[in-house]
Amino acid sequence: MAENIYPIYDRMLSREERERQLGQRGMMVWFTGLSGSGKSTVALGVERELAARGLLCRILDGDNIRAGINSNLGFSEEDRRENIRRIAEVGKLFVETGIVTLACFVSPTEEIRQMARNIIGEKDFYEVYVSTPLEECERRDVKGLYARARRGEVRDFTGISAPFEAPRCPSLSIDTSKLKLEDSVNAVLRLIMDKQ
């Protein structure tokens, strides 16, 4: 058997000890869907509800990740893959600390989401597909990205000039054009609380 070259890990508090301390189970809820589908909006509602129940939660999304740890990445296929890989690695640290982690990323392909699932671990990874139709996402377009993509100013924009592969077997699917925000939040909360 190979020698452990990272012996500090053997002396750190275990995941079980951390979860006992927090009184909760760490898990990753991975929101996927088009830009403007409502991923972050639903996650914000879930975060507030979890806090009200005394559960520690952390949201990871494009705005807080691309402004910091992934500020050196663009939107090429290679950079998108690296973006998700880094997010999954950071997310795994949160999950192993006992934190309910909500990741809100377009993550447009099955392959890239499977990579995240493999890094985090199957038993801790719950995929929520925010299946809001493209037309509704474009109507919302708060950042003006769809309009710019339609004019050809943004290359490789998911849903316009780059494909999005819908998840085949998500843990949960919600369409925010049909559900009220409260109902979407409650659906995700049920998923989380059933696993606590």
Stockholm file with secondary structure:
# STOCKHOLM 1.0

chainA/1-196         MAENIYPIYDRMLSREERERQLGQRGMMVWFTGLSGSGKSTVALGVERELAARGLLCRILDGDNIRAGINSNLGFSEEDRRENIRRIAEVGKLFVETGIVTLACFVSPTEEIRQMARNIIGEKDFYEVYVSTPLEECERRDVKGLYARARRGEVRDFTGISAPFEAPRCPSLSIDTSKLKLEDSVNAVLRLIMDKQ
#=GR chainA/1-196 SS CCCCSCGGGGTSCCHHHHHHHHTSCCEEEEEECCTTSSHHHHHHHHHHHHHHTTCCEEEEEHHHHHTTTTTTCCSSHHHHHHHHHHHHHHHHHHHHTTCEEEEECCCCSHHHHHHHHHHHCGGGEEEEEECCCHHHHHHHCTTSHHHHHHTTSSTTCBTTTBCCCCCSSCSEEECTTTSCHHHHHHHHHHHHHHHC
#=GC SS_cons         CCCCSCGGGGTSCCHHHHHHHHTSCCEEEEEECCTTSSHHHHHHHHHHHHHHTTCCEEEEEHHHHHTTTTTTCCSSHHHHHHHHHHHHHHHHHHHHTTCEEEEECCCCSHHHHHHHHHHHCGGGEEEEEECCCHHHHHHHCTTSHHHHHHTTSSTTCBTTTBCCCCCSSCSEEECTTTSCHHHHHHHHHHHHHHHC
//
